[in-house]
Each structure stands twice: as structure tokens, then as C-alpha cells.
């Protein structure tokens, strides 16, 4: 297993081992796990989230794992990860979690990339059922600023790219297209586009 995979598994086992007081050996069984994928992925892709779900189920017998799907199909799930308004996604997940009988005693959560950021919104907005622990892997909790790997203010190409990308943060794009990436913008203090 690759070092990152071992680290992920170790973190999962520590988290799911019962940091909230319920251990995997308790009469209630292992604490359920809710996972949320990142942008462009889906709940059940066998080489990403499907693999993670299967790995957890194999390593922790009897655990209930819910891999969140936003929409009625895998294609809907992937498209919604780009274009559905973030607040609408969080609301749908809160509703889904509140109706799942396996989660009523609480759950642990693990989000990948924007899934970690969105699960943070879930824990802040949806107190029932309770989320005991959240692992965010690659989640942009402080937002994102700028175009990745641009060398700074001195590059004309980067300046041009920044101006083009500023369109993503206009009201028209944010309100009507729901562009998910625009929801994680973190402006630099004093920055004026």
C-alpha cells in the first residue's frame, strides 16, 4: 500500500476507533461513516470513493458507510459537484442524513477536497443527527486565492488569467450557474480586482 494510503487508513482507524466514546467493540457497533467526494468525482466510482467505502467496510466489519450522492444518477452526482449551488447541496445532504435510520445515533464524517468543506457546512448547519468527528482530506477550509502556480503580480499572463477568472465571482455566474468553485474564494486582504 502506498504511504498516502497507509496514512489515510491509519487516520480512519484512529477516527473510527471511537474518539467519541463509542468503540468498534461496543454493543452499538462501529460508529457509522459518511463520506463526501470532491469536485468531478462521484459517490461510487470504483477507483476512488467506491474503493474507499469498500476498504473501510473490509477493515471495520459491521460498519455502515454512506457515500453521499447528490442527484439520481452518478452522472448527476458528478455534474452537481461542479454546477449545483453549494447551499442547495448542503441542504439536500442534511435532509438525507436526518432521514437515514442508521445515522440517528450520530456518525463520523470524511470529506475529500470540496467534500470536506461541504461537510464542515453540514456540521455547522445540521445538528441532528450529530457528527462526532470530521476528517477533511485536501479540503480548502480557508478558501482559495488566485490562479495556482502563477508567479505573482509581475506576470502579464497571470494578470490576464486573473481578470478572466474574476468572471466566476460575478453575481450572474454565482446566482445562475451556481459554479461551485466560486464558492470557495478567499480574497487577499486589500485585494481589488
C-alpha positions as CSV (number, residue, x, y, z in Angstrom):
1,X,0.0,0.0,0.0
2,X,1.3,3.5,-0.9
3,X,2.4,5.7,2.0
4,X,-0.6,8.0,1.5
5,X,-2.9,5.0,1.6
6,X,-1.4,3.8,4.8
7,X,-1.7,7.3,6.3
8,X,-5.3,7.5,5.2
9,X,-6.1,4.1,6.7
10,X,-4.3,4.9,10.0
11,X,-6.3,8.1,10.3
12,X,-9.5,6.3,9.6
13,X,-8.8,3.5,12.1
14,X,-8.0,6.1,14.8
15,X,-11.1,8.1,14.0
16,X,-13.4,5.2,13.7
17,X,-12.0,3.5,16.7
18,X,-14.3,5.6,18.8
19,X,-12.9,9.1,19.6
20,X,-16.4,9.9,20.7
21,X,-16.6,7.2,23.4
22,X,-18.2,4.5,21.3
23,X,-15.6,1.9,20.3
24,X,-15.8,-0.5,17.4
25,X,-16.3,-3.2,20.1
26,X,-19.3,-1.6,21.8
27,X,-22.7,-3.2,21.8
28,X,-23.9,-0.5,19.4
29,X,-21.3,-1.5,16.9
30,X,-18.9,0.8,15.0
31,X,-19.8,4.4,14.6
32,X,-21.2,4.9,11.0
33,X,-19.2,6.9,8.5
34,X,-20.4,9.4,6.0
35,X,-18.1,10.3,3.1
36,X,-18.4,13.1,0.5
37,X,-16.4,13.2,-2.7
38,X,-14.6,16.1,-4.3
39,X,-15.4,18.0,-7.5
40,X,-15.7,15.9,-10.6
41,X,-15.9,12.6,-8.7
42,X,-19.0,10.6,-7.7
43,X,-20.2,8.7,-4.7
44,X,-19.4,5.2,-6.1
45,X,-16.5,5.4,-8.6
46,X,-14.8,2.1,-8.1
47,X,-11.3,3.7,-8.3
48,X,-12.0,6.5,-5.8
49,X,-14.9,6.8,-3.4
50,X,-16.2,3.3,-4.1
51,X,-12.7,1.9,-3.3
52,X,-12.6,4.0,0.0
53,X,-16.0,2.7,1.0
54,X,-15.1,-0.9,0.3
55,X,-11.7,-0.5,2.2
56,X,-13.4,0.9,5.3
57,X,-16.0,-1.9,5.2
58,X,-13.4,-4.5,4.9
59,X,-11.2,-3.1,7.7
60,X,-14.0,-2.4,10.1
61,X,-16.5,-5.2,10.0
62,X,-20.1,-4.2,10.5
63,X,-19.6,-0.5,9.9
64,X,-22.3,1.4,8.0
65,X,-20.7,3.6,5.3
66,X,-22.8,6.2,3.4
67,X,-21.1,7.7,0.4
68,X,-23.1,10.7,-0.5
69,X,-24.7,11.1,-3.9
70,X,-26.2,14.4,-5.0
71,X,-28.7,13.6,-7.7
72,X,-30.5,10.5,-9.0
73,X,-27.6,9.1,-11.0
74,X,-23.8,9.0,-11.0
75,X,-23.7,11.5,-13.9
76,X,-26.0,13.9,-11.9
77,X,-23.7,13.5,-8.9
78,X,-20.6,14.4,-11.0
79,X,-22.3,17.4,-12.7
80,X,-23.8,18.7,-9.5
81,X,-20.3,18.7,-8.0
82,X,-19.5,21.4,-10.5
83,X,-22.7,23.3,-11.0
84,X,-25.2,22.8,-8.2
85,X,-25.4,25.7,-5.7
86,X,-23.4,24.7,-2.6
87,X,-26.1,25.7,-0.2
88,X,-28.6,23.5,-2.1
89,X,-26.2,20.6,-1.9
90,X,-25.7,21.0,1.8
91,X,-29.5,21.2,2.4
92,X,-30.1,18.0,0.4
93,X,-27.4,16.2,2.5
94,X,-28.8,17.5,5.8
95,X,-32.2,16.1,4.7
96,X,-30.7,12.8,3.6
97,X,-28.8,12.4,6.9
98,X,-31.8,13.2,9.0
99,X,-33.9,10.5,7.3
100,X,-31.3,7.8,7.4
101,X,-32.1,5.4,10.4
102,X,-28.6,4.2,10.5
103,X,-27.3,7.6,11.4
104,X,-29.7,8.7,14.1
105,X,-27.2,7.9,16.9
106,X,-24.6,10.0,15.3
107,X,-21.8,9.5,12.8
108,X,-18.2,10.3,11.8
109,X,-17.5,12.0,8.5
110,X,-14.7,12.2,6.0
111,X,-14.6,14.6,3.1
112,X,-12.3,14.8,0.2
113,X,-11.4,18.2,-1.3
114,X,-14.6,20.2,-1.6
115,X,-16.5,17.3,0.2
116,X,-14.5,18.2,3.3
117,X,-15.5,21.8,3.0
118,X,-19.2,20.9,2.4
119,X,-19.2,18.6,5.4
120,X,-18.0,21.4,7.5
121,X,-21.1,23.3,6.4
122,X,-23.2,20.2,7.4
123,X,-21.8,20.1,10.9
124,X,-22.4,23.9,11.3
125,X,-25.9,23.9,9.9
126,X,-27.4,20.5,10.7
127,X,-27.1,19.4,14.4
128,X,-29.2,16.3,14.0
129,X,-28.1,13.6,13.7
130,X,-24.8,14.6,15.4
131,X,-21.5,14.5,13.6
132,X,-18.9,13.3,16.1
133,X,-15.7,13.8,14.1
134,X,-14.8,15.3,10.7
135,X,-11.7,14.4,8.7
136,X,-11.1,16.8,5.8
137,X,-8.6,15.5,3.3
138,X,-7.4,18.3,1.0
139,X,-10.4,20.5,1.9
140,X,-9.9,24.2,1.3
141,X,-11.2,25.3,4.6
142,X,-9.7,28.7,4.3
143,X,-10.8,29.1,0.6
144,X,-8.7,29.6,-2.4
145,X,-7.0,32.7,-3.7
146,X,-5.5,33.2,-7.1
147,X,-4.6,31.0,-10.0
148,X,-2.5,28.1,-9.0
149,X,1.3,28.2,-9.8
150,X,1.2,31.8,-11.1
151,X,4.4,33.6,-10.1
152,X,2.8,36.6,-8.7
153,X,1.9,40.1,-9.7
154,X,4.7,40.5,-12.2
155,X,3.4,38.2,-14.8
156,X,1.3,39.6,-17.6
157,X,-0.1,36.2,-18.4
158,X,-1.1,35.6,-14.8
159,X,-2.7,39.1,-14.6
160,X,-4.7,38.3,-17.7
161,X,-5.8,34.9,-16.3
162,X,-6.8,36.5,-13.0
163,X,-9.0,39.0,-14.8
164,X,-10.7,36.2,-16.9
165,X,-11.2,34.1,-13.8
166,X,-12.8,37.0,-11.9
167,X,-15.9,36.4,-14.1
168,X,-16.6,33.3,-12.0
169,X,-17.3,35.6,-9.0
170,X,-19.8,37.9,-10.6
171,X,-23.4,37.7,-9.4
172,X,-24.7,36.4,-12.7
173,X,-22.4,33.4,-12.6
174,X,-22.8,32.8,-8.9
175,X,-26.6,33.0,-8.8
176,X,-27.5,31.5,-12.2
177,X,-24.8,28.9,-12.9
178,X,-24.1,28.0,-9.2
179,X,-20.5,27.5,-10.1
180,X,-19.2,25.5,-7.1
181,X,-15.5,26.6,-7.5
182,X,-16.6,30.2,-6.9
183,X,-18.0,29.4,-3.5
184,X,-14.5,28.8,-2.0
185,X,-12.9,32.1,-2.9
186,X,-10.8,33.6,-0.2
187,X,-9.8,37.2,-1.1
188,X,-6.5,38.6,-0.2
189,X,-6.7,41.5,2.3
190,X,-6.8,44.7,0.4
191,X,-7.1,43.0,-3.0
192,X,-9.0,45.0,-5.5
193,X,-9.6,43.2,-8.9
